[in-house]
C-alpha cells in the first residue's frame, strides 16, 4: 500500500474520531472503520471530504432530511453507504 494512501487513511480516522461531540465521534469512527479498507485512493479522498462536512449536514443525511446537492457519483455512494450503515 502506498504511503500516501496510508496517510490519507490515518487522516480520515483522526477526523472521524474528533468531531466535537462524543455521539458523532462514535458514529463516524464506526462508519469509517466499516468501509475504509474497501476503498481505493480516489474514494478515500471522497470519504475525507465527507468526514470533513459540518456535523449538522451529516446529521441531516443521517435522518435522510437533506437532499444530496452534488453531481459527484462517488460522494453519493459514500452518503448512501452512510445511510445504510445507520439502518
Secondary structure, DSSP 4 states (H G I P E B T S, - for coil): --HHHHHHHHHHHHHHH-SSSHHHHHHHHHHHHHHGGG--HHHHHHHHHHHTS-HHHHHHHHTT-S------HHHHHHHHHHHHHH-
